[in-house]
Amino acid sequence: MRWFWIDRFTEFVSGSHATAVKGVSLSEDHLHDHHIGYPIMPNSLCCEGMAQAGGLLISEHYGFGELVVLAKLSKAKFTGRARPGETLTYKVTADWIRNDSAQVSGVATVGDRPHGEVQILFARMGEDMAKEMGAKLFRPTDLRHWLNLVGVFEVGVKQDGTRLKREDYPLNEAAAS
């Protein structure tokens, strides 16, 4: 089972920043177990939503060809609540991207209200390292499907403003086996 904590991107600028949204729904089981009788979106899952948005932003920089894993949550500060019927907006910015790691800063809002902010360090795990550790890279067909679902190619642009195209990211099935 996969857990997706973003519904779609509304903005995606390669190597720079992205904005994603998540509708909070009363039908989500985790809302009922967090605070019995008072359904709210757990802040840990909001962190994960910003990590997914930031992770895809960083992963695109590496051509979606290698596993990018959350290495450290350097900062997590929350000041609000997200309740059923509300929409969380995650804005993530790439602070820096290096050959082996990257850092993003994220801000979450509910409407006009501040909700939280994070700083996340990602480690780049190349295919060789993943195989050494026994970890499998994502299945390219799964990643391609998710990128389409969350609208990366509908709103994504490169730094120069040209559109991101599916064919620019040849997600190789052989790399996942």
Secondary structure, 3 states (H helix, E strand, C coil): CCCCCCCEEEEEECCCEEEEEEECCCCCHHHHHHCCCCCCCCHHHHHHHHHHHHHHHHHHHCCCCCEEEEEEEEEEEECCCCCCCCEEEEEEEEEEECCCEEEEEEEEEECCEEEEEEEEEEEEECHHHHHHCCCCCCCHHHHHHHHHHCCHHHHEECCCCCECCHHHCCCCHHHHC
